[in-house]
Every structure is written in C-alpha cells, then in structure tokens.
Amino acid sequence: MRRQISISLLAALALAAVPGEGRGQSAAPNAASATARRPPAPTAAAAGEESKAAQLNNWTVGVVGGFFEGTFIRLAVELAKALDDGEKLRVLPIVSYGGNENINDLLYLKGVDIAITYTDTLGLYKKSGQVRNIEQRINYISELLVGELYVFARPEIKTLKDLHGKKVSLGIKGGSATTTGPILFERVGIRPEIIYISNTIALEKMKSGEVDAIVSTGGKPNDLFVKLKPEPGFHFLAVEWSDRFADYYLPCPLSHEDYPLLIPAGETVPTLCMQAVLAVYNFPRTSDRFRRVERFIEYYLERFDKLKQPSFQPKWREINLAANVPGWTRYWVATEKLAALGKIAANEGARPRNEHEARFQEFLSWREKQGKKP
C-alpha cells in the first residue's frame, strides 16, 4: 500500500515537471522564479545550534510500538514515561503498523533501535527464510506481557469452523494479528476471506454484515474490547489449545472479570496466549547506536519497578526480567547487566536451556498465576 502511494506520488511529481503539461503551464515559470528567489532554511549548524542538535540526538532511542489501537504502543509510551531522563536518555515511542511490521522496521528502518513484538512473528520470519541469519541480527532484552488472541464474531458464527469462506479482518496489515490469524486458520483447517482494515472500522462493518469477524491480539485489559459497546449476539469465539499450537502458544481464558460487558458472569472463553518480547537489533560494540541502546538497557533494568506502579499497564507486574524466551537469543548486554544486578547467572542466555523444558516451565508459571496446580 505504501509503495503504491509512493509510486503514485512520484508519477504526479513527474507529470508536474513535464513542460507544457497540465493546467498550470503559464504559472510554472513564475513559480520557478519565486522558488529561486526564496532563500533556503538555515540548518541547525548555520543557526549556531549544532551543539543543541547533537545533544538532542546523542541519547535518543527509538522504540517502535504499534498502531494507536493496540497494547504495544501503550507499552512504548510507558517506557518513555518511566525511563526518560532529560539529556541523559530520551525514549522516542514510534507508532507503527504492529508487531509483524516491527521486525521489518528493526531490520531496516532508520531511527528504530528497539521493537515490541510477539515470539511467533520471529518464528514466521525464520520459517520463511526471507531474512538471512535473523536470529543473530535480532535478539531480545526481556520478555514482556503475555498477550491474548481475540476472535470476535457476529451472532450467526458459532465456532471457528463457521468462519470458512467468511470475511474476517486481521486489522491493519503488518499488525501482530496478521501473523497469528493465518497460523490459527491454517492449523484449524479453514480458509476465511481475509481483509485488512482497522479494528474500529471492521467493528462497524460487522454491524451491517459486511464483515463476519475480527482477529486481534493484545494484553488484558485490551482497550478495544474494554471500551466496546455491546451489540446483541456479538461474542468471542472459543479457541481450544492443542498440541498443534504448542510451538508458539499457551492456553488461557478470557473471563467475565476481564470483559464484563462482553462475557456473561461466571463464564470463560478459552483462547491462546503468546509471549511478547522487547526486541533489539544486535548492534556491534563499535557502533554509535550500541552506546545508546546500552544506556537504555541499564535504565530499563534498574528502573523497572517504576513500570509496576498503578498508573501503568497491569501486565508490567507479571514480567520476569530474567525469564528465558524459547527460540530467541538474549542480547549479550542485557545478560551482563542482569548478572551484575544479581538477577541471573553470568552465563545465562549464552547457552539457552532446552526449548521444550523452557516452554514447559513457562506453562507451569502461567498456571500458577491463574491459581491452578500442575
């Protein structure tokens, strides 16, 4: 989409530059003369502000979050609120298309140093083989929230199987649901008609029957559903966990306490959970960006308790900074800083535990949080 817009814009500019084309032929020479007479804007250096510009950029770290509807951009903003320290560190939250696109941004977009994404996204990139050595280029600092999968449907849609051939929105293209949704449908064995529009627009189209369901991801409480005015019969679909989801997902319930306007009292809806991570590009020690990222990691680990305060997203309180993330490599700087703080052994992360053992331990931890025994 963005490429199409760029091509259209270039075509328009090319047409405008062709002599004798368009309605503004006679005005073009005057416009060119006016442009020639207009002095260029002075640079910061020319204005005597070179040191101020350097100071501003010196300790700024770009954190790519997500679309304004989602949980990830809130986390990025809260990182800025908790860690900003004047001239010593500035965290710049960046609105993006979501967790899927965030990996791409971390790889290629200037100004992006850190990204928030889900673990299944890196798995999908690795499986596709489109990015060489991606597991070496992208590491993680710590786990983040455990996010839930939401499949929200019209009244006549009773089960996931009913979505076969139906119109389902995965939100804005590039968001986390554009990774998780197709994995879900493939493994359940259904083929919906996939569309990509914002969740707020898709919910309106559900009312008129133009859209049958939406797929969304995010940590509880998800603002999209907390603030949603109930519509008769609109409901969450059950997504039952099984071994076919064991590589990326864990089972978890949505309850009346989570969404009192959408789930009846005493009822729960089973769904899948996925682990989010604070991802970082593996900058070499000699790079300038490494210096800024190193300071961000120091602040993040040392001031993490700020993020557990009541004004922040409740999921911060569930994060274990020392937890291993299966399938990912912890950034060596984070490993050393955690060891210095006494949170993990010095060699933790350099040799990850057996992936199946790690996932099982995470599952037991999740059950414990839910008040259940193994």
C-alpha positions in Angstrom: 0.0 0.0 0.0 2.7 2.5 1.0 4.7 1.5 -2.1 1.6 2.2 -4.3 1.2 5.6 -2.7 4.9 6.4 -3.2 4.7 5.4 -6.9 1.6 7.5 -7.4 3.2 10.4 -5.8 6.3 10.1 -7.9 4.2 9.9 -11.1 2.3 13.0 -10.1 5.6 14.9 -9.5 6.9 13.7 -12.8 3.8 14.9 -14.6 4.1 18.3 -12.9 7.7 18.5 -14.0 7.0 18.0 -17.7 6.9 21.3 -19.7 3.5 22.1 -21.3 1.5 19.5 -19.3 -1.4 20.4 -17.0 -3.4 23.5 -16.4 -0.6 25.5 -14.7 1.6 25.9 -17.8 1.8 29.7 -17.7 2.3 29.8 -14.0 5.2 27.4 -13.9 8.0 29.9 -14.8 6.8 32.4 -12.2 6.6 29.6 -9.6 10.2 28.6 -10.5 11.4 32.1 -10.2 9.8 32.5 -6.8 11.5 29.3 -5.7 14.8 30.5 -7.0 14.5 33.8 -5.0 13.4 32.1 -1.8 16.5 31.6 0.5 16.9 28.0 1.9 16.1 27.5 5.5 19.2 27.7 7.7 20.5 24.4 9.2 20.9 24.0 12.9 24.7 24.4 12.4 24.2 27.7 10.4 21.9 29.0 13.1 24.6 28.3 15.7 22.6 25.4 17.2 24.8 22.5 16.2 25.6 21.6 19.8 21.9 21.6 20.7 21.1 19.3 17.8 23.9 17.0 18.7 22.8 17.0 22.4 19.2 16.1 21.5 20.2 13.2 19.3 23.0 12.0 21.5 20.9 9.9 23.8 17.7 9.3 21.9 16.5 5.8 21.4 13.7 4.9 19.0 11.2 2.3 20.2 8.7 1.0 17.7 5.4 0.1 19.3 2.3 -0.5 17.3 -0.9 1.0 15.9 -2.7 3.5 18.1 -5.5 1.0 18.9 -3.1 -1.6 20.3 -1.3 -2.6 23.5 2.2 -2.3 22.1 2.1 1.5 21.5 0.9 1.9 25.1 3.9 -0.1 26.3 6.3 2.0 24.2 4.8 5.3 25.6 5.0 3.9 29.1 8.7 3.1 28.6 9.2 6.7 27.7 7.3 7.9 30.8 9.3 5.6 33.1 12.8 6.0 31.6 13.1 9.5 30.1 15.9 11.4 31.9 16.3 14.7 30.2 19.6 15.0 28.3 20.8 11.6 29.7 18.2 9.5 27.9 15.2 10.1 25.7 12.9 7.3 24.6 11.0 8.1 21.5 7.9 5.9 21.0 7.1 5.3 17.4 3.6 4.5 16.1 3.8 1.6 13.6 1.6 -1.0 11.8 2.2 -3.5 14.6 4.3 -6.5 15.8 4.8 -8.1 12.4 6.0 -4.9 10.7 8.0 -4.0 13.8 10.5 -6.8 12.9 10.9 -5.3 9.5 11.4 -1.9 10.9 14.0 -3.1 13.4 15.9 -4.7 10.5 15.8 -1.8 8.0 14.2 1.5 9.2 16.5 4.3 10.3 16.0 5.5 13.8 14.5 2.2 15.1 16.7 0.7 17.8 14.2 -1.4 19.8 10.9 -3.1 18.9 8.0 -4.8 20.7 6.7 -7.9 19.0 5.4 -11.4 19.7 7.5 -14.6 19.6 5.5 -16.2 16.8 6.5 -13.3 14.5 10.2 -14.1 14.6 9.3 -17.8 14.1 7.4 -17.0 11.0 10.3 -14.9 9.6 12.7 -17.7 10.3 10.5 -20.2 8.6 10.1 -18.1 5.5 13.9 -17.8 5.1 13.5 -14.3 3.6 15.9 -12.8 6.1 19.4 -14.3 6.5 20.6 -15.0 10.0 17.7 -13.2 11.5 18.1 -14.9 14.9 21.7 -13.5 15.1 20.6 -10.0 14.0 17.6 -9.7 16.3 17.9 -10.5 20.0 15.7 -9.8 23.0 16.2 -7.7 26.2 13.4 -9.3 28.2 10.1 -11.0 27.9 7.1 -8.6 28.0 3.4 -9.3 28.5 1.6 -12.5 27.7 -0.9 -11.3 25.1 -4.2 -12.9 24.3 -5.7 -13.8 20.9 -9.2 -12.5 20.3 -11.6 -13.8 17.7 -14.7 -11.6 17.9 -17.7 -12.6 15.7 -21.3 -11.9 14.6 -24.2 -13.9 16.2 -24.5 -16.5 13.5 -20.8 -17.5 13.8 -20.8 -20.1 16.5 -17.4 -21.8 16.0 -14.1 -21.2 14.2 -15.2 -23.7 11.5 -18.1 -21.3 10.7 -15.6 -18.8 9.5 -14.6 -20.9 6.5 -15.3 -18.7 3.4 -16.4 -15.8 5.6 -15.0 -12.3 5.6 -12.5 -11.8 8.5 -10.5 -8.7 9.2 -7.0 -9.0 10.7 -6.7 -5.3 11.4 -4.1 -3.1 9.7 -1.7 -5.1 7.6 1.6 -5.5 9.4 0.0 -5.9 12.9 0.5 -8.9 15.1 -2.8 -10.4 14.1 -1.6 -10.7 10.5 0.9 -13.3 11.8 -1.3 -15.1 14.4 -4.5 -15.1 12.4 -3.2 -17.1 9.4 -1.3 -19.5 11.7 -4.6 -20.2 13.5 -6.6 -20.7 10.4 -4.1 -23.0 8.8 -3.9 -25.2 11.8 -7.6 -25.3 12.3 -8.1 -26.1 8.6 -10.2 -23.3 7.5 -9.9 -20.6 4.8 -11.7 -17.4 5.5 -11.7 -14.4 3.1 -9.0 -12.2 4.7 -9.3 -8.4 4.7 -7.1 -5.7 6.3 -8.9 -2.7 7.8 -8.6 -1.0 11.2 -10.5 -2.8 14.0 -12.8 0.2 14.7 -13.9 0.3 11.1 -14.3 -3.5 11.0 -16.5 -3.5 14.1 -18.8 -1.0 12.3 -18.9 -3.2 9.3 -19.8 -6.2 11.5 -23.0 -4.4 12.4 -24.1 -4.2 8.8 -22.9 -7.8 8.0 -20.1 -6.7 5.7 -17.6 -8.3 8.0 -18.2 -11.6 9.9 -15.4 -11.5 12.5 -12.2 -9.7 13.5 -9.0 -11.2 14.9 -7.0 -9.1 17.3 -4.2 -9.6 19.8 -3.2 -7.7 22.9 -2.7 -7.9 26.6 -5.7 -7.8 29.0 -7.3 -5.4 29.5 -7.4 -4.8 25.8 -8.8 -1.2 25.3 -10.5 -2.2 22.1 -12.9 -4.6 23.9 -13.0 -2.8 27.3 -14.5 0.3 25.6 -16.6 -1.6 23.1 -20.4 -1.0 23.4 -22.1 -4.5 23.4 -24.1 -5.5 20.3 -26.7 -8.2 20.6 -25.2 -11.6 19.9 -21.7 -10.4 19.2 -19.2 -12.6 21.1 -15.7 -14.1 21.4 -15.2 -17.4 19.7 -13.6 -20.2 21.7 -10.1 -21.2 20.5 -9.2 -24.5 22.1 -5.5 -25.2 22.8 -4.0 -28.4 21.5 -0.6 -29.8 20.6 -0.8 -28.2 17.2 -0.3 -24.8 18.9 2.4 -25.9 21.3 5.3 -24.3 19.4 4.2 -20.7 19.9 1.2 -20.6 22.1 -0.2 -21.4 25.5 -3.8 -21.9 26.7 -5.5 -19.1 28.6 -9.1 -18.0 29.3 -11.0 -14.7 28.8 -13.4 -14.2 31.7 -16.3 -12.0 32.8 -13.9 -10.2 35.1 -11.8 -9.3 32.1 -14.6 -8.1 29.9 -17.8 -7.8 31.9 -19.9 -6.3 29.1 -19.0 -9.0 26.6 -18.8 -12.2 28.6 -21.6 -13.3 31.0 -20.9 -13.6 34.7 -19.4 -17.0 35.6 -18.4 -17.8 32.1 -15.0 -18.0 30.4 -13.9 -18.3 26.8 -10.8 -20.4 26.0 -8.2 -18.8 23.8 -4.5 -18.8 23.0 -1.7 -16.7 24.6 1.5 -15.6 23.0 4.7 -14.2 24.6 5.7 -10.6 23.7 9.3 -9.6 23.8 11.3 -6.4 23.9 13.5 -7.0 20.9 16.7 -5.2 20.0 19.0 -5.2 17.0 22.3 -6.8 17.7 24.4 -3.7 17.3 28.2 -4.2 17.4 30.1 -2.6 20.3 31.8 -0.2 18.0 28.6 1.4 16.6 27.2 4.7 17.9 23.7 3.1 18.3 25.2 0.5 20.6 26.1 3.2 23.0 22.5 4.5 23.2 21.0 1.1 23.4 23.3 0.1 26.2 22.2 3.0 28.3 18.5 2.2 27.6 19.1 -1.3 28.8 20.7 0.0 32.0 17.8 2.3 32.7 15.2 -0.3 31.8 16.6 -3.0 34.2 17.5 -0.6 37.0 14.2 1.4 37.0 11.9 -1.5 36.1 9.9 -1.1 39.3 8.6 2.2 38.0 6.6 0.3 35.4 4.8 -1.7 38.1 3.1 1.4 39.5 -0.7 1.5 39.3 -0.9 4.1 36.5 0.9 1.7 34.1 -0.4 -1.3 32.1 -1.1 -4.0 34.7 0.8 -6.6 32.7 4.1 -5.0 33.6 3.7 -6.6 37.1 3.7 -10.1 35.6 7.0 -9.7 33.7 10.1 -11.7 34.9 13.1 -9.9 33.6 15.3 -13.0 34.0 13.0 -15.4 32.1 14.4 -17.1 29.0 12.3 -16.8 25.8 12.4 -20.0 23.8 13.6 -19.7 20.2 15.2 -16.3 20.9 18.7 -15.2 22.0 19.1 -12.7 24.7 21.2 -9.6 23.8 24.5 -10.1 25.5 24.4 -6.6 27.0 21.2 -7.5 28.8 22.7 -10.7 30.0 25.7 -8.9 31.5 23.5 -6.2 33.1 21.1 -8.7 34.6 24.1 -10.7 36.0 25.5 -7.5 37.5 22.2 -6.8 39.2 22.2 -10.4 40.6 19.1 -11.4 38.6 20.6 -14.2 36.6 23.9 -16.1 36.4 26.6 -14.6 34.3 26.4 -17.3 31.6 22.5 -17.3 31.4 21.4 -16.6 27.9 24.7 -17.5 26.3 23.6 -21.2 26.4 19.7 -21.2 26.4 18.0 -24.1 28.2 16.3 -26.9 26.2 13.4 -25.2 24.4 10.8 -27.7 25.4 11.9 -27.5 29.1 11.7 -23.7 29.0 8.3 -23.7 27.4 7.0 -26.3 30.0 8.3 -24.2 32.8 6.6 -21.1 31.4 3.4 -23.1 31.2 3.7 -24.1 34.8 4.4 -20.5 35.8 1.3 -19.4 33.9 -0.9 -22.0 35.6 0.5 -20.8 39.0 -0.5 -17.2 38.1 -4.0 -18.5 37.4 -4.2 -20.2 40.8 -4.1 -23.7 39.4 -1.9 -26.7 40.3 0.1 -28.6 37.7 
